[in-house]
């Protein structure tokens, strides 16, 4: 006699099944759990967490999708949809969601790198006059405004100023 193996599905504690919002007319996602998301106006931390969360669950697949939708207020949103059949991805996502409720960063190294890159890009995009203003406020020689490389200071004040735009 052959034994039939029972398939068990993971039941997440920190994720919710997708539900259609009021007045919804888009694509429906039955049997998909909603993981993390981002939108056009997301800050660096949200973008970093989105990238790292997707990486941690193994990226897109037949059961994991990035859902891209238009939104009247923020232009567009993306969220990670995980099918109820993908126990492995659901378990990892559930653990990440639980951890995020206690600490807001999935991967500190990734977040720091992304934050630095974006701040350096912002510095590079500034006009010379704006660079000089930032340097004066941070107490750094205004001659550093000539270089495209982000100047450093001992206390990180310039970095903080630039991140606050």
Secondary structure, 3 states (H helix, E strand, C coil): CCCCCCCCCCCCCCCEECCCCCCCCCCCCCCEEEEEEEECCCCHHHHHHHHHHHHHCCCCCCCEEEEEEEECCCEEEEEEEEECCCHHHHHHHHHHHHHHCCCCCCCHHHHHHHHHHHHHHHHHHCCHHHHHHHHHHHCCCHHHHHCCCCCCCCCCHHHHHHHHC
